[in-house]
């Protein structure tokens, strides 16, 4: 009988231990909760902010949770402690793409102006987020396309410059200031030579206003020098309405 009683006591003790082991997680689960935001920048720095009673969940600008291999990033935030409930919003860098994701609880993925948002929540379980993602890099095709655009832009600028140079070179040459045949320019000043050369080059009668516009000299200077040429017998005037036509006087 004594042996049976001892066996019963041992059995009851084992049952009690089993109950304690079973209920310890649920008891500890009530100790932690989290309502947080997780931001990951393009350099892999992680900031976790919000409300939680977990001792080391909140953190700023840390590389503790990220690892980069070639063009792939791995984000791993895992807390083995049991949370009675947790809620998080995780923001990945702009233009990121997710290759693999695993999380405790339930998750959803949204796109917000180029940023991927991972939203998750759970109850009575550990907190875990594992994401492999990639930030967008210029593909070889895009690089080639950009190079072609740049090359075309440079060629276009060169063509425009060449057209401008050709246009400038084809501009009407200035009036030859040298002495034409059969005309004696001896004793003429610079302006008078310009007027004579212009009339000879045009080979048609011109008004004083036309001469002024062609040579871009003051009106008074044109009048004064025309009078001088007329006195010297090199030009002659012909009345035409309200204007005088000025022509070379044949030698």
C-alpha positions in Angstrom: 0.0 0.0 0.0 2.9 2.4 0.8 4.4 1.8 -2.6 1.1 2.6 -4.3 0.8 5.8 -2.4 4.3 6.9 -3.3 3.5 6.1 -7.0 0.4 8.2 -6.9 2.3 11.1 -5.3 4.9 10.9 -8.0 2.2 10.8 -10.7 0.5 13.9 -9.2 3.9 15.7 -9.1 4.6 14.9 -12.7 1.1 16.1 -13.7 1.7 19.3 -11.9 5.0 19.8 -13.6 3.5 19.2 -16.9 0.7 21.7 -16.3 3.4 24.3 -15.2 5.4 23.6 -18.4 2.3 24.0 -20.5 1.1 27.2 -18.9 4.5 29.0 -18.6 4.4 30.2 -22.3 0.9 31.6 -21.9 1.9 33.3 -18.7 5.1 34.8 -20.2 3.1 35.8 -23.4 1.3 38.3 -21.4 4.6 40.0 -20.6 5.3 41.4 -24.1 3.4 43.4 -26.6 4.3 45.6 -29.5 2.8 48.2 -31.8 5.7 49.4 -33.9 6.9 50.9 -37.2 10.0 49.5 -38.9 11.9 51.7 -41.4 14.7 50.4 -43.6 16.7 52.9 -45.6 18.6 52.3 -48.8 21.9 51.8 -46.9 20.4 49.0 -44.8 20.0 51.0 -41.6 17.0 50.0 -39.6 14.9 52.1 -37.2 12.2 50.5 -35.0 9.9 52.9 -33.2 6.6 52.7 -31.4 5.2 51.2 -28.2 6.4 47.9 -26.7 7.5 46.6 -23.3 10.1 44.3 -24.8 13.5 45.5 -23.5 15.5 45.5 -26.8 13.0 45.8 -29.7 13.1 49.5 -30.2 16.2 50.7 -31.9 17.5 53.5 -34.2 19.8 53.5 -37.2 21.3 50.1 -36.7 22.8 47.6 -39.2 22.2 44.8 -36.7 19.3 43.3 -38.6 20.4 43.6 -42.2 23.0 41.8 -44.3 23.9 42.5 -48.0 25.2 39.9 -50.4 25.9 41.2 -53.9 22.7 43.0 -54.9 20.5 41.2 -52.4 19.6 42.4 -48.9 18.5 40.2 -46.0 16.4 41.6 -43.2 16.1 39.4 -40.1 14.3 40.7 -37.0 13.6 37.7 -34.7 12.7 37.8 -31.0 12.2 34.3 -29.5 10.1 35.7 -26.6 6.4 35.2 -26.8 4.2 38.2 -27.4 0.6 38.3 -26.3 0.0 40.5 -29.4 2.1 42.4 -31.9 1.4 44.8 -34.7 3.9 46.3 -37.1 4.3 48.3 -40.3 7.6 47.8 -42.1 8.7 50.2 -44.9 11.4 49.1 -47.4 13.5 51.5 -49.5 12.0 53.0 -52.6 11.9 50.8 -55.7 12.6 47.7 -53.7 11.4 44.2 -54.8 10.8 41.3 -52.4 12.2 38.0 -53.4 11.3 36.0 -50.2 9.4 36.8 -47.1 8.5 34.8 -43.9 6.9 36.2 -40.8 5.2 35.1 -37.7 1.5 36.0 -37.6 -0.3 37.3 -40.6 1.1 39.7 -43.2 0.0 41.8 -46.1 2.1 43.8 -48.7 1.2 47.2 -50.1 2.8 49.7 -52.4 2.9 53.3 -51.2 4.4 55.8 -53.7 7.2 53.4 -54.6 7.8 52.1 -51.1 6.8 48.6 -50.2 4.9 48.3 -46.9 4.7 45.0 -45.1 2.0 45.0 -42.4 1.8 42.2 -39.9 0.1 41.2 -36.7 0.0 38.1 -34.4 -1.0 36.8 -31.0 0.7 34.5 -28.5 3.7 33.7 -30.5 7.3 34.9 -31.1 8.1 38.0 -33.2 9.9 37.1 -36.4 10.3 38.9 -39.8 12.6 37.5 -42.5 12.8 39.3 -45.8 15.1 39.0 -48.8 14.7 42.1 -51.0 16.6 43.9 -53.7 16.7 47.6 -54.4 16.3 48.5 -58.1 19.6 48.9 -60.0 20.1 50.2 -63.5 20.0 47.2 -65.7 22.5 46.8 -68.5 19.7 47.6 -71.0 18.9 50.8 -69.1 22.5 51.8 -69.0 22.9 51.3 -72.7 19.7 53.3 -73.3 20.9 56.2 -71.2 24.2 56.1 -73.1 22.4 56.2 -76.4 20.3 59.2 -75.3 23.4 61.0 -74.0 25.3 60.3 -77.3 22.3 61.5 -79.4 22.1 64.7 -77.3 25.8 65.4 -77.8 25.5 64.8 -81.6 22.5 67.1 -81.7 24.4 69.9 -79.9 27.3 69.4 -82.3 25.0 69.6 -85.4 23.4 72.8 -84.0 26.8 74.4 -83.5 27.9 73.4 -87.1 24.7 74.9 -88.5 25.3 78.1 -86.6 28.9 78.3 -87.9 27.8 77.7 -91.5 25.0 80.3 -91.1 27.5 82.9 -89.8 30.0 82.1 -92.5 27.3 82.5 -95.2 26.3 85.9 -93.9 26.6 88.7 -96.4 30.2 89.8 -96.5 31.0 93.3 -95.5 31.3 95.9 -98.2 34.7 95.8 -99.7 36.5 98.9 -98.5 39.1 98.7 -101.3 39.0 101.2 -104.1 36.8 100.1 -107.1 38.1 100.5 -110.6 37.5 103.8 -112.4 36.8 105.7 -109.1 39.3 107.9 -107.4 38.8 107.7 -103.6 41.6 110.0 -102.9 40.7 112.6 -100.2 37.6 110.6 -99.0 37.2 109.8 -95.3 36.2 106.4 -93.9 32.5 107.0 -93.9 32.4 108.4 -97.4 34.3 105.3 -98.7 31.7 103.1 -97.0 28.9 105.0 -98.7 30.6 104.8 -102.1 31.4 101.1 -101.8 27.8 100.4 -100.7 26.3 102.2 -103.7 28.8 100.5 -106.1 28.0 97.1 -104.6 24.2 97.5 -104.7 24.4 99.0 -108.2 21.0 100.6 -107.6 19.8 104.0 -106.3 19.3 104.0 -102.6 17.5 106.4 -100.2 19.4 108.0 -97.3 17.4 105.9 -94.9 18.4 102.7 -96.6 22.1 103.7 -96.6 21.8 104.5 -92.9 20.3 101.1 -92.1 22.8 99.2 -94.2 25.9 100.9 -92.7 24.4 101.3 -89.2 25.7 104.8 -88.8 24.0 107.9 -87.4 21.5 109.8 -89.6 23.4 113.1 -89.3 26.7 111.4 -90.3 25.0 109.9 -93.4 23.6 113.4 -94.4 26.9 115.1 -93.8 29.0 112.6 -95.8 26.5 112.4 -98.7 26.7 116.2 -99.0 30.5 115.9 -99.1 30.3 113.2 -101.9 27.9 115.3 -103.8 30.2 118.4 -103.7 33.1 116.2 -104.9 30.9 115.1 -107.8 30.9 111.4 -106.9 27.2 110.9 -106.4 24.0 112.6 -107.6 20.5 112.8 -106.1 17.1 112.2 -107.8 13.9 113.4 -106.2 11.4 110.6 -105.7 8.3 111.6 -103.9 9.3 112.7 -100.4 12.7 111.0 -100.6 15.9 111.5 -102.6 17.4 108.6 -104.4 21.2 108.6 -104.3 23.2 107.0 -107.1 26.8 106.8 -108.2 27.7 109.5 -110.7 29.2 107.9 -113.7 32.9 108.9 -114.2 
